[in-house]
Amino acid sequence: MPVEKHQLAGFDDRARGFNRVVEIERAEAGCKAILRYEQTVMTVEGYPTESAALQGLVARLQSLGYAQLRSQMSFQGSAYLGSREPWIEYPDPSQPSFLGRLFSKLFGRTGGGQTGA
């Protein structure tokens, strides 16, 4: 049973916006975070705290190309928090910017100078 639920929002690896629930559970091996998105169920586990499990999930998603991620706790135990909790922003890793990756996907290149006429 989840001990926390968070809303996780951002852009997936195809630059599509998303907003999904992440469930945080405790187990013998530590805390784990579970995200269900489309046909994928992603789980990271073995973290010492709920916050660390969520951070681990975010890091995994960022390594897969997800960007501009942010989360907001919506349940703590059985208590519904609504939108009272602040959103937490997760800066993208030092890689090509989100717009740079989008440009590359759209035009098949990373940008550059002008072509001669």
WOJO-V78906 format. One record per helix or strand of 2 or more residues. SS is the DSSP state (2 for helix, 1 for strand). FROM is the first residue (numbers start at 1). TO is the last residue. If there is no record, write none. Layout:
((SS,FROM,TO) (SS,FROM,TO))
This chain:
((1,4,11) (1,17,27) (1,30,37) (1,40,47) (2,50,63) (1,67,76) (1,79,80) (1,88,90) (2,98,107))
